[in-house]
Amino acid sequence: MDLSQLEQVEHDALAAVGSASAEDELRELEVRFLGKKGSITSLTRSISELPKDQRGAFGKATNILKRAIVDAIEARRTQLVEGNVSAELEDMTFDVTLPGTVATAGTMHPLTQVQEQVEEIFSAMGYYVLDYPEVEDDFHNFEALNIPSDHPARDMQDTFWLKSGHLLRTHTSPGQIRAMGEFEAPFRAIFPGKVFRYEAVDASHEHTFHQVEGLMIDREVSVAHLISSMTIMLSEIFGREVTVRLRPGYFPFVEPGFELDMSCQICSGSGCKVCKQSGWLEFLGCGLVHPNVLRHAGLDPNEWQGWAFGMGLSRLVMMQYGIDDIRHIMGGDIRFLRQFG
């Protein structure tokens, strides 16, 4: 290995660059000579094989050669770009008065924006923000949540079953079981994520939608704590006080169970197709964690209590932005998404 090798590489590189007729060729030459497996890189790595008294001069010459090739590529690229522009200007069909292409900035999806808001609000109240699998097993999705195989509640959640015997989770509630097995009580956490239901799609229902599950485990908890957390969250999201109401509701994994409704923010309670003309939107299910669920998670219900809620994040997005059809959220229509920049 000597300086003659550098001269040969320089000759080959500059000749190839000078004859390049397109920018794609220049990119290939950059990889060939300057890439991780390129000629210059190989020469640089071989410096350690030289006698010590030759390494300095060889290394300096290698750096000079590298800079020469970089400069040659940039100069040739400029020539090609200018040549292409000149060719377009000489084309009699080219209209120089046409406006250029406007580069538009992207934006976060409205679901992402609202989810981050919710996470920040609950984090400020001392909640963990946890993420668990979308593909679940029967135990975590049903059995551990007090829904055995013969329980009629399974018919309420049309399920996508997989050939492996697993399923796409029908709610974010399995996070309760996983969190209670992962964290030492007392603790509080939320679990945002996608859920899946095999059901008909309409203005207020989707087969794929987003939920946020919440759980608080302590020695003494009450429904008042739950309502307070929900009220704080809604007031922070909407920037104003939101009217809510609590109705008795049935969920196998809580006892007692409740339905928490919020006044429809689209029609201000006057009635629309989203709230089915009622003025109220079913927002979340909640209640005190059932003793059987605590036992499945390894907690003694005589020592620990808890409350849980599960809210539809997709519906919260609809209320936040005045969206009257849930199908827009997962539709992927750029015209719709551009409104949230």
Residue pairs with C-beta under 8 A, 6 or more apart in sequence:
1 43
1 46
1 49
1 50
1 58
3 57
3 58
3 61
5 43
6 43
6 58
6 61
6 62
6 65
9 33
9 39
9 40
9 43
9 65
10 65
10 68
10 69
13 29
13 33
13 39
13 65
13 69
13 72
14 68
14 69
14 72
16 29
16 32
17 26
17 29
17 69
17 72
17 73
17 76
18 72
18 76
20 26
20 29
20 76
20 80
21 80
22 80
23 77
23 80
23 81
26 73
26 76
26 77
26 80
29 73
30 73
31 38
32 38
32 39
33 39
33 40
33 69
34 40
34 41
34 66
34 69
34 70
35 41
40 62
40 65
40 66
40 69
43 62
44 59
44 62
47 55
47 58
47 59
47 62
48 55
50 58
88 94
89 96
104 338
105 341
106 341
107 337
107 338
107 340
107 341
108 116
108 340
109 337
109 340
110 317
110 320
110 321
110 323
110 329
110 337
110 340
111 210
111 313
111 314
111 317
111 329
113 340
114 237
114 313
114 316
114 317
114 320
115 192
115 210
115 212
115 313
117 236
117 237
118 190
118 192
118 212
118 233
118 237
118 313
118 316
119 129
119 190
119 192
121 232
121 233
121 236
121 237
122 129
122 190
122 214
122 229
122 233
123 129
125 188
125 229
125 232
126 188
127 188
127 189
127 190
127 214
128 179
128 183
128 187
128 188
128 189
128 190
129 189
129 190
129 192
130 175
130 178
130 179
130 189
130 190
130 191
131 191
131 192
131 193
132 172
132 174
132 175
132 178
132 191
132 193
133 169
134 168
134 169
134 193
134 194
134 195
134 196
135 162
135 166
135 167
135 168
135 169
136 166
136 167
136 168
136 169
136 174
137 165
137 166
137 167
138 149
138 165
138 166
138 167
140 174
140 177
140 178
141 167
141 169
141 170
141 171
141 173
141 174
142 148
142 149
142 151
142 154
143 149
143 296
144 174
144 177
144 293
144 296
144 297
145 173
145 174
145 176
145 177
145 252
145 253
145 293
145 296
146 252
146 253
146 290
146 292
146 293
146 296
147 153
147 154
147 252
147 253
151 252
153 251
153 252
157 170
157 171
157 197
158 170
158 197
158 198
158 199
159 167
159 168
159 170
159 197
159 198
160 167
160 168
160 196
160 197
160 198
161 167
162 168
168 195
168 196
169 193
169 195
169 196
170 195
170 196
170 197
171 195
171 211
171 213
171 310
172 191
172 192
172 193
172 195
172 211
172 212
172 213
172 310
173 213
173 253
173 308
173 310
175 189
175 191
175 193
175 213
175 215
176 191
176 213
176 215
176 253
176 289
176 293
176 297
176 308
177 293
177 296
177 297
179 187
179 189
179 191
179 215
180 215
180 217
180 294
180 297
180 298
180 299
181 297
181 298
183 189
185 217
185 218
185 299
185 304
186 217
186 218
186 219
186 304
187 216
187 217
188 214
188 215
188 216
188 217
189 214
189 215
190 212
190 213
190 214
190 215
191 212
191 213
191 214
191 215
192 210
192 211
192 212
192 213
192 313
193 210
193 211
194 208
194 209
194 210
195 208
195 209
195 210
195 211
196 207
196 208
197 207
197 209
198 207
199 205
199 207
201 207
201 327
203 273
203 274
203 324
203 325
203 326
203 327
204 274
204 276
204 315
204 326
205 326
206 314
206 326
206 327
206 329
206 330
208 330
209 312
209 313
209 314
209 326
209 329
209 330
210 312
210 313
210 314
211 310
211 311
211 312
211 313
212 310
212 311
212 313
213 308
213 309
213 310
214 229
214 308
214 309
214 310
214 311
215 289
215 306
215 307
215 308
216 225
216 226
216 229
216 306
216 307
216 308
217 289
217 299
217 304
217 305
217 306
218 304
218 305
218 306
219 303
219 304
219 305
220 305
221 288
221 305
221 306
221 307
222 307
223 246
223 256
223 258
223 287
223 288
223 307
225 307
226 286
226 307
226 309
227 244
227 246
227 260
230 244
230 260
230 284
230 286
230 309
231 242
231 244
234 242
234 244
234 262
235 241
235 242
237 316
237 320
238 265
238 319
238 320
242 262
242 263
242 265
243 262
243 263
243 269
244 260
244 261
244 262
244 263
244 283
245 260
245 261
245 280
246 258
246 259
246 260
246 261
247 258
247 259
247 260
247 261
248 256
248 257
248 258
248 259
249 257
249 258
249 259
249 285
249 287
250 257
251 257
251 285
251 287
252 290
253 289
253 290
253 293
253 308
254 285
254 286
254 287
254 288
254 289
254 290
254 293
254 307
254 308
255 287
255 288
255 290
255 291
256 287
256 288
257 285
257 286
257 287
258 285
258 286
258 287
259 282
259 284
259 285
259 286
260 283
260 284
260 285
260 286
260 309
261 280
261 281
261 282
261 283
262 280
262 281
262 283
262 319
263 269
263 279
263 280
263 281
264 271
264 272
264 274
264 275
264 278
264 279
264 280
264 281
264 319
265 281
265 319
265 320
265 322
266 272
266 274
266 275
266 318
266 319
266 322
266 323
266 324
267 274
267 275
267 279
269 279
269 280
270 279
271 277
271 278
271 279
272 324
273 324
274 281
274 318
274 324
275 281
281 315
281 319
283 311
283 312
283 315
283 316
284 309
284 310
284 311
284 312
285 309
285 310
286 307
286 308
286 309
286 310
287 307
287 308
288 305
288 306
288 307
289 305
289 306
289 307
289 308
291 301
294 300
294 301
294 304
294 306
295 301
314 326
314 329
315 326
317 323
317 329
318 324
318 326
318 329
321 339
321 340
323 329
328 336
